[in-house]
Amino acid sequence: MSATNEAVWRQPMQVWAVLFACVVAFMGIGLVDPILPAIADSLHATPVQTELLFTSYLVVTGLAMLVTSWISSRIGAKATLLWGLALIFIFALLCAVSGSVDAIIGFRAGWGLGNALFISTSLATIVGATAGTAGSTIILYEAALGLGIAIGPLLGGLLGEVSWRGPFFGVVVLMAIALIAVSTLLRGPKSERRPIPFSAPFRALRVPAIAVLATAAFFYNIGFFVLLAFSPFPLGFGAMGIGFTFFGWGISLAITSVWVAPLMLRRMRRTTALLIALPLLTIDLIVAAFFVDSAAGLVTAIIVGGLILGVINTILTETVMEATSLPRTVASSSYSAVRFLGGAAAPPTAALLWHAYGAAVPYLFAAASVLLATATIALGRRALRRADGHETDAEELAEAVAIGDAA
């Protein structure tokens, strides 16, 4: 292992505290996957209703992203992180004690608000405290995302075998630990906060590079969440089977985020890498459609999809951070808002298509969406020239993002 790679893993305790909280926060994305059939059975809900557990969460996360940079620039990064974690804790607990699917859908929306506050601030906070380059920061962040997405379904499967309420109680416990760790370990230099105008993320969407990336991410996230949120139904497994399937999916995502994406970016431009990875995801989704009646074939397509998604996630994150001269927190807020709205539309649409046309059609719909994402990057490549020619620098990034008073 090179000295550079070793430095990635030698970080102060406050970085590991925030990364642990990232893992727990990202667990919320896939946590309900293994228990969707159980919730549908126990609470007499339709598949479309259960898929709304993803939609309410992602809609609120996406819309809240448009105002989180304005909030964090006024109250500081640490306060924003803690408010986000506290909201996740509260709404996960409310989900655990709910008695109807409609109540859980509503509480998942509150969970999404907490998630938006946390996610929008966590990367900037890690950059401000990390040792190494911004590239290594993104590697750690994407590794946390991958682990969270992997552990979420596994925990959901293990605890879901006992009760559909179990996974929610599990998050409550882990979030309490994360709250304590971040509140006690996170510190930082006192610095003057730079208030960000409320309109900044909205105006950022008019910047050509952000518009291209946000549009591409909207369609890409449809593919992401059809694979994640719809697949438990055609798989036909119990909670443990779904949990282990998506544990493998998340581990695959983490591996390619940490090792494969950086390797590709050392050999090619960011847009070139995206124009390779996105068509591969399109093919994988078409394969999933053809093998939807074969458990082994569908599981294979899901795992392979995880490998491709890890590459795309990391490269898109780097690209949006370097595509413009906007403060990174503003660019990220605008891009993430549109991206999450794409993900929100996918699960209920997939369920409706399933009932109307069969289980293969949602995957073909997802493949067509990813193909549109590919076309968006290809047609908008000129607007992304800055990202192709710009190396991410940690100090520049930390300075540009308003991380506020983290003390």
Secondary structure, DSSP 8 states (H G I E B T S, - for coil): --HHHHHHH---HHHHHHHHHHHHHHHHHHTTTTTHHHHHHHTT--HHHHHHHHHHHHHHHHHHHHHHHHHHHHH-HHHHHHHHHHHHHHHHHHHHT--SHHHHHHHHHHHHHHHHHHHHHHHHHHHHH-SS-HHHHHHHHHHHHHHHHHHHHHHHHHHHTT-TTHHHHHHHHHHHHHHHHHHHH------------TTHHHHHTTSHHHHHHHHHHHHHHHHHHIIIIITHHHH---HHHHHHHHHHHHHHHHHIIIIIHHHHHTTS-HHHHHHHHHHHHHHHHHHHHHTTT-HHHHHHHHHHHHHHHHHHHHHHHHHHHHSSSS-HHHHHHHHHHHHHHHHHHHHHHHHHHHHHH-TTHHHHHHHHHHHHHHHHHHHTGGGGHHHHH----HHHHHHHS------
